[in-house]
Amino acid sequence: MEKLRFGIVGTGTIAHRFARAVGNTKGAVLAAVASRTKAKADAFGDEFGVPCRFGSYEEMAQSDLIDAAYVAVPHSLHPACSILMTEHGKHVLCEKPMAVNQKEARRMFASAERNGVLLTEAMWARLVPGTLKMLELVNEGVLGEILGVEGKFCYAMDADEMDHHVLKNEYGGGALLDVGCYGLHFASWYLGGKIAHISAEANTYAKTDCHTSVLLKYESGAIAELSCATLLRKPNEGFVYGTKGYARLPRFYAPEEIVLELESGRKTLSLPYAGNGFEEQIGHFCDCVRQGLTESPLIPHRQTLDMLALSDRIRAMIGISYPQDEAR
Ligand SMILES: NC(=O)c1ccc[n+]([C@@H]2O[C@H](COP(=O)([O-])OP(=O)(O)OC[C@H]3O[C@@H](n4cnc5c(N)ncnc54)[C@H](OP(=O)(O)O)[C@@H]3O)[C@@H](O)[C@H]2O)c1
């Protein structure tokens, strides 16, 4: 079977990680890269041996040389870049968060559906071996009934990075969208059901949230305790608590190790990524395209929309809004 030909939109940090991962996969090939400037596209192309380099995103969208686009630009630009690609019949793997609010994500899915192409949020963490194993353990009842989860994803930008788009409101900056989205997805994987009550507190920097804590109480009674930050370091770990014990997950949202603390004692499981953690999502995306799916069964549109609706509600509570929230 022919390999899926990917084109990358943007040449930043995460585009580099994706390019390295594509090289480790069997089903995909890096066919093109698009940048706002041809010089950057050429530099990226030289680094990864990419044959086609475009000096604008539009040119790549119009090209017949790619089947799928990986959108790796700041969050606020995800809708425009993804829709540009879907309107030209390209499948799209769009970086997280899919958009800054649910309304924008709906527009993106509508375009993909109209054009009969696959559009998936790059929630790679859902597909790594550690997450698959945790879900299997929970479904088998190893931890008993799940009553709570906890997860902290907090980092501090360096003093010379204060101009980064993650600290700018106009780019959809802020901790909740940048890394808090992992916690929200994580909680939904293990708790599910309806949320009865939300409470949230945040500190802000330049109209973005820079340290946010959220408590979600589900109708089942289970509680999720989540925190995220862009200007504060905390140990990035999480827990899944059940009636028979708990699991400690270093880098909780995409763990390579699971430490089970059960009545019978401690058990440590090692679950390394196939490469840098993106190979699994690239393989899954290729499988979906080959099966003619327009939605991933593991990262369904509903999941992305629900998590954005939740972050919309949390943002309203902590007083963070984006220009896109006002747009009709
Ligand atoms: N999955 C993960 O683990 C992960 C990790 C980090 C980030 N991300 C996500 O990936 C996306 C990109 O993050 P990143 O860390 O790669 O950002 P980055 O290093 O700043 O790169 C973003 C790229 O977007 C392009 N771009 C287009 N318009 C831009 C603008 N106005 N300002 C800045 N860049 C612009 C640029 O490429 P050109 O100039 O070449 O066009 C730039 O290199 C974000 O949505 C983020 O949430 C995901």
The ligand as an SDF file (V2000), in Angstrom:
LIG
                    3D

 48 52  0  0  0  0  0  0  0  0999 V2000
    1.7100   17.6000   21.0540 N   0  0  0  0  0  0  0  0  0  0  0  0
    2.6170   18.1650   21.8180 C   0  0  0  0  0  0  0  0  0  0  0  0
    3.2770   17.5410   22.6260 O   0  0  0  0  0  0  0  0  0  0  0  0
    2.8720   19.6380   21.6350 C   0  0  0  0  0  0  0  0  0  0  0  0
    4.0030   20.2070   22.2120 C   0  0  0  0  0  0  0  0  0  0  0  0
    4.2480   21.5520   21.9660 C   0  0  0  0  0  0  0  0  0  0  0  0
    3.3490   22.2900   21.2220 C   0  0  0  0  0  0  0  0  0  0  0  0
    2.2280   21.6970   20.7090 N   0  0  0  0  0  0  0  0  0  0  0  0
    1.2560   22.4800   19.9370 C   0  0  0  0  0  0  0  0  0  0  0  0
    1.8150   22.7460   18.6520 O   0  0  0  0  0  0  0  0  0  0  0  0
    1.4540   24.0550   18.2280 C   0  0  0  0  0  0  0  0  0  0  0  0
    2.7270   24.8040   17.8710 C   0  0  0  0  0  0  0  0  0  0  0  0
    3.5360   24.9040   19.0290 O   0  0  0  0  0  0  0  0  0  0  0  0
    5.1390   25.0340   18.9260 P   0  0  0  0  0  0  0  0  0  0  0  0
    5.6300   24.8790   20.3100 O   0  0  0  0  0  0  0  0  0  0  0  0
    5.6920   24.1470   17.8810 O   0  0  0  0  0  0  0  0  0  0  0  0
    5.2600   26.5630   18.4970 O   0  0  0  0  0  0  0  0  0  0  0  0
    6.4830   27.2620   17.7450 P   0  0  0  0  0  0  0  0  0  0  0  0
    7.7550   26.5700   18.0580 O   0  0  0  0  0  0  0  0  0  0  0  0
    6.3840   28.7100   18.0390 O   0  0  0  0  0  0  0  0  0  0  0  0
    6.1710   27.0220   16.2050 O   0  0  0  0  0  0  0  0  0  0  0  0
    5.0010   27.4860   15.6250 C   0  0  0  0  0  0  0  0  0  0  0  0
    5.2170   27.6690   14.1300 C   0  0  0  0  0  0  0  0  0  0  0  0
    3.9990   28.1980   13.5980 O   0  0  0  0  0  0  0  0  0  0  0  0
    4.3010   29.0390   12.5120 C   0  0  0  0  0  0  0  0  0  0  0  0
    3.5940   30.3150   12.6850 N   0  0  0  0  0  0  0  0  0  0  0  0
    2.6590   30.8270   11.8490 C   0  0  0  0  0  0  0  0  0  0  0  0
    2.2090   31.9980   12.2680 N   0  0  0  0  0  0  0  0  0  0  0  0
    2.8840   32.2730   13.4110 C   0  0  0  0  0  0  0  0  0  0  0  0
    2.8760   33.3810   14.2830 C   0  0  0  0  0  0  0  0  0  0  0  0
    2.0780   34.4370   14.0730 N   0  0  0  0  0  0  0  0  0  0  0  0
    3.6830   33.3490   15.3500 N   0  0  0  0  0  0  0  0  0  0  0  0
    4.4890   32.2960   15.5800 C   0  0  0  0  0  0  0  0  0  0  0  0
    4.5410   31.2110   14.7630 N   0  0  0  0  0  0  0  0  0  0  0  0
    3.7490   31.2130   13.6880 C   0  0  0  0  0  0  0  0  0  0  0  0
    5.8060   29.2430   12.4790 C   0  0  0  0  0  0  0  0  0  0  0  0
    6.3080   28.4860   11.3920 O   0  0  0  0  0  0  0  0  0  0  0  0
    6.6830   29.1930    9.9990 P   0  0  0  0  0  0  0  0  0  0  0  0
    7.2410   30.5450   10.3230 O   0  0  0  0  0  0  0  0  0  0  0  0
    7.6600   28.2550    9.4170 O   0  0  0  0  0  0  0  0  0  0  0  0
    5.4270   29.3010    9.1760 O   0  0  0  0  0  0  0  0  0  0  0  0
    6.2960   28.6680   13.7850 C   0  0  0  0  0  0  0  0  0  0  0  0
    7.5540   28.0540   13.6550 O   0  0  0  0  0  0  0  0  0  0  0  0
    0.6550   24.6830   19.3830 C   0  0  0  0  0  0  0  0  0  0  0  0
   -0.7260   24.6430   19.1100 O   0  0  0  0  0  0  0  0  0  0  0  0
    0.9740   23.8130   20.5770 C   0  0  0  0  0  0  0  0  0  0  0  0
   -0.1040   23.6820   21.4840 O   0  0  0  0  0  0  0  0  0  0  0  0
    1.9960   20.3920   20.9010 C   0  0  0  0  0  0  0  0  0  0  0  0
  1  2  1  0
  2  3  2  0
  2  4  1  0
  4  5  1  0
  4 48  2  0
  5  6  2  0
  6  7  1  0
  7  8  2  0
  8  9  1  0
  8 48  1  0
  9 10  1  0
  9 46  1  0
 10 11  1  0
 11 12  1  0
 11 44  1  0
 12 13  1  0
 13 14  1  0
 14 15  2  0
 14 16  1  0
 14 17  1  0
 17 18  1  0
 18 19  2  0
 18 20  1  0
 18 21  1  0
 21 22  1  0
 22 23  1  0
 23 24  1  0
 23 42  1  0
 24 25  1  0
 25 26  1  0
 25 36  1  0
 26 27  1  0
 26 35  1  0
 27 28  2  0
 28 29  1  0
 29 30  1  0
 29 35  2  0
 30 31  1  0
 30 32  2  0
 32 33  1  0
 33 34  2  0
 34 35  1  0
 36 37  1  0
 36 42  1  0
 37 38  1  0
 38 39  2  0
 38 40  1  0
 38 41  1  0
 42 43  1  0
 44 45  1  0
 44 46  1  0
 46 47  1  0
M  CHG  2   8   1  16  -1
M  END
$$$$
